[in-house]
């Protein structure tokens, strides 16, 4: 569906530009956009490689295990229906750790693996389990302490102070994460109540 929406926007934009005699502007914008995309990608690659390297060092040094122990009580609170030593817990912790460091691209594979493991625990394979909904809500809320990717983009565009967004990011992530957890708890409570009998 999203592909059709983008196709509609592209085709209608080209037609509108052709009707108004601005087809050269479209061509120029397409090339400029491609050039900007490549430039931004190279800037992001360097930052992501650096942080992934730091995470690998932290993993080898045992810091991620300590972070996992620190996050353990929070994970057990958020995912009470997942067994303590299930592989999904490790993937969830890795996913949350990467998100906390603002490494959304690094967090995605861990999130997918966590969902696959949670699906194995899901009694109804055609419907998302409460644990899967919780993981989705937390990822959508985008818990972030260090917005690494955004700082990299701002650096790439020569921002005078690329890290100035850290404060507002913390405020936004506290609000969004709190809202996601509260709504998740509410819907878990509602779904756990037995349906009222009619009559």
Secondary structure, 3 states (H helix, E strand, C coil): CHHHHHHHHHHHHHHHHHHCCCHHHHHHHHHHHHHHHHHHHHHHHHHHHHHHHHHHHHHHHCHHHHHHHHHHHHHHHHCCCCCCCCHHHHHHHHHHHHHHCCCHHHHHHHHHHHHHHHHHHCCCCCCCCHHHHHHHHHHHHCCCCCCHHHHHHHHHCCCCCHHHHHHHHHHHHHHHHHHHHHHHHHHHHHHHCCCCCCC
